[in-house]
Amino acid sequence: MTTVKPTDAITLNYMKIRLNSLPPGQSIPFDLYVSIGGRPVHYLRAGDKLQAQKISNFEKKAPESFFILSTERNKYQSFVRDGLMSDKLDTKQKAMMLRESTMGLVEELFERPDIETALSDARQTIEDFVEFMDSDAAAMVNLIGLSSHDFYTYNHSLDVSIYSLGLGQAVGFKGAELRELGLGGLFHDIGKRHIPLDIICKNGPLTDDEWKQMQKHPQYGLVILNEHSSSENIKACAFEHHESMAGNGYPQKLAGSEIHAMARVVSVADTYDALTTKRSYNDPMKPTDAIELMAGKLASKYDPAVMKALMAIFQKLKAAA
């Protein structure tokens, strides 16, 4: 193994990837590096294969430590798309490959000073999700089944995007609008880039002052997306996903049809994922309990048509299980 450039070069010259995006036993067309002591070390040459046991061991011990050269980003993306079209992988393997490959992109959205590349790549990624859903009836079941159930900004953003695509499809979004909705779900919390990490990662409930800061993330998200010429649909998802149909949400206290239709979908996806994932200070709710709460005590907050779609989707998931 050959040691290359030091720590700060990782951010500039390397792209983080997840090992579970590399199906075991398949040749990979790019060099693979592992971070040891903050330095990237050459681990696997292009053309070599990873075995399932090694992937499992590394995912348990060092899931965040693997990189490829940024110059090989296109090779990695093509590798993932070829995998999605391969008849050698089953639906679950394809879902794993697509979800895990997207996690690196989501991390870039929140970590890198320059997010232009990640924003651009996200469009093709959502296209891949939509095509996968269209090509395989079991795709959505498998994608949802891979949810980490851990409330971490990266995981949450990806899961909200996946749920939004499923809900959006169920309520009638198609084509370009469905892809925009998927992007809106992916970017809905992008404003948290400007929220202090000690608030986002706090081990317990927020104070009143911390909550006031957290409530600014929709405005911050709108600013970021305006800077990168995003569509009105995507911006609405970021700016309005905490509005309430009853008019008591934030930041604008919009009500009913004043709330963008896509933001209403993202709102349901966002709440459902938040309720069913583990946080530092509480345990996740069971899906049935979360839906019961949202359809009962919290019903006035959500678009009834989207809630109906959520219940229908999870009846299908329950039947499939």
N, C-alpha and C positions, 0 to 999 in steps of 0.2 A: 504494500500500500504506500502511496506517495502523498506526503503532506503538501498542501498548496497554501494559498494566501490566508492571512489571519482573520480574526473575528469580524471586523467591520466590513471586510470584503464579502462576507456571506450575504449580507443584506443587499449589496450592490451587484454582485456578480453571480449569485445563485438563487434558485427558486426552490422553496420548500415543497416537498411532496409527501404523500402518505404511502407507506408500503402496501397497504391494502388496495391501492389503486393499480398494483402490479400483480396480475394473476400468476400464481405459482406455476413453474414449469415452462413459462413462455420466455423466449428471447426478448430482451429489451434493447431498443435501438439507440440507447444513450448511456453515457457513463453515470454511475451512481456514487454519491459521496455521503459520508456520515460525519456528523459534527462530534469531534472528540476534544474536550478541553477548550471548546469555543473555536476550534479550527476545523475546516473541512478536510477530510481525509478520503482519498480515493478508495472506494469499496468494491465496485463491480464494473467491469468493462462492458462497453456496448457489445451486444451479441451473446452475453452470458445470461444465465437463468437464475432466478431465486426459487428456493425450495419452500414448500408450505411451512415446514417446521421453523425455518429461519425467520420467515415473515411473522409467524405467531410469536416467537420469542422476542423479536425486536419490538413488535407492537405492544407487548406487555412492559418491556423495560425502557424503551426509548422511542416512542411513537412520533416525537416531534423533531427528530434529529437527522432526517434524510433530505438530501438536496440533489438537484441537477444543475448544470450550468444554465444560466439565463438564456444563453445563445441557443440552447437546445429545447426551448419552450415549445416551438412548433412541432418538433419531433415527438415530444411527450403528448401534446394534444392530438396529433394524428394517431399515435399509439392507442390512446383511449377511444377515439372514434372507430378505429379499426376493430377494437375489442367489442364495441357495442354492436357491430355488424357481423361478428364472427359466429359461426354455428358451433364452435368448440366450447363456448361459454353458455351456461344456463342463465335464466332470468335473474336469479339471485346474485350470481357472480357479476353480471353486467350492472345490476343496481349498485352493488358494492363498489365496483370500479368507477362508476359515474359519480356516486356520492363522495367517495374518498378523494377523487381527483379534484372535485370542486372545493373541498375544504381548504386546499392551499390557496385557491383564488380568493376565497372569503377572508382568509387571514391577511392577504395582501391588501384587501379593501380597508382593513382596520389598522394595519401596522405600518405599511410603507408610506413615507412622506409623499411620494408621487403615486397616485392611484389610477392614472390615466390608462395604463396598460391593463390593469385588472378590470376596470370598467368596460373597456373594449372587449376583452376576452369573455366577460360575463354574457354578452349577447349571444355568442356562439354556444356557450355552456347551456343557457336556457333553451336554445334551439335543440341541443342534444337531448335535454330532458323531455321536451315536447315530442320529439320524434320517437324517443324510447317509449313514452306513454302511448303514442299512436300505434306503434308497431307490435306492442305486446300487452294483452289485456291484464296480465299479472304484474306489470311494471310498477304501478302505483302502490299495490299491496306490499311489494318487496321494498320499495323506497321508504315507505312509512315504517315498515318493520325494522329498518336499520337505524331509526332515530336513536340517538345516544341517551335520551331521557336525562340529559345533564344540561342545566341552564347555563350555558357559556355563550357569549355573544356570537362566536363563529357558528357553533352548532345551531343555535337558535335561529340565526338569519337564514341558514340553509334549510332548516326544517320548515320555517315559515314560508319560504319560497315553494317548497314541495307541496305543502298543504294548500297554499294559494292556487297552485296549478290544478290540483285535484278539485278544489272547491269551484274555481273559476270555470273549469270544464263542465262541472255539474250544473252551474247556473247559466251556461250558454255562451261563455267567451270562447272564441275560436281564432285560429290563425295569428295574425300580428298582434291582436289585442290580448290573446292568451299569453304570448311571449312577453309583452309589456307588463302584464300582471305578474309573471314569474320574476321579472327583473325588479318590479316594485316590491315584491316580497323579499327578495335578496337584499335590496338596498334600504329596507324600511328603517333600520336602525343605524344607518351610516353616520348620522349625527352624533352618535356616541363616540366617534373619533375625538370629539371636542369635550367630552366629559372626563374628569379626572379618574384615573384607574382605581384609586382608593374608594371611590364611590361605586363604580361599576362592580368591583370585586369585593365589596364590603361583606364581612361575615356576620350578617344580621340585618334587621330592618333599617331603613334610612331615617335620619333625623329630618325635621321639617325643612331645614336649610338645604340639606343634601337632596331632598325630594324636589325642591324648587329648581335646583341645578339640573337634576335628571330630567325634569319636565321640559327643559329647553332643547332636548335632542331633536324634536321634530323641526324646530326652526333652524338648528345647525345643519340638519340633513338637507333642508331646502337650499340653504346657502351653498353647500358643497355641490349639490346636483345642478344648481344654476351655473356654477363655475365650470361645469363639465358638459353643458349643453344637453342635459337629459330631457326627455319628453315630459309633457305636462302630466301624463298618466303616472309615470314613475315618480315624479316630484310629489304628486298628490298622495301616493302611497306612503311616502316618507313623512309628509307634513300633516296628514289627516288620519293616520292609523290609530290615534288615541282619541279621536272624536267619538261621540256617543249619539246613537239615534235619538236619545232622549234630550240631547242638547246640553248635557253636563260634562262633556269631555274637555280635552285641551288640544291645541292652544287657542282655538277660535270659538269654542262652544257652538259649533255647527250642529244642526239637527236634521234628521230624516234625509230627504233627497238633496239637501245642501251638501252632504258628504259625498265625495266622489265614489262612484260605484266600485272601483277597484280598491279604494281604501277601505270600503266596507267589508270586502272579502279578506283583505290583509288583517283587519282588526279581529275578525273571528279566528283566523289562523294564528295570529299572535297570541291571543288570550288562551286558546286551546293548548298551544305548545307551552306557554308559561305555566299553566296549571298542571300539566302532565309531566313536567321535567323537574329534576331534583335541584334545589338551591341549597346554599350553605346553611340556611336557617329553617328549612322545612322540607318535608318529604313530598314526592309527587303524588297527585291524585290519580286514581284509576281513570281510564278514558270514559267509562260510563258515568262515573261520578262527576267528572269535569263537564261533560255534555249536559248532565242533569242540572248542574248549577247554572250553566250558561243559558239553558232553555227555560229555567225557572226563575230563580232569584235575580239573575242578571239579564233577563230576556229583553228589557227595554233598551239595552245598550246596543243590540245587534240587529242587523237586517234579517227579518224573518225568513226570507228566501235563502239566504246564505246559511242560516242555522238549520233549515230543513235539509239543505245539501250536506252539511256536516253530519247530521244524524243518519242520512241515507248512506253516506260513504262508510261510516263505521258499522252500520248493519252489514254491509257487504264484506268489510274486513273481518267481522265476527264470524260470518258464515264461511269465509275462506279459511279461517283458522280452525 
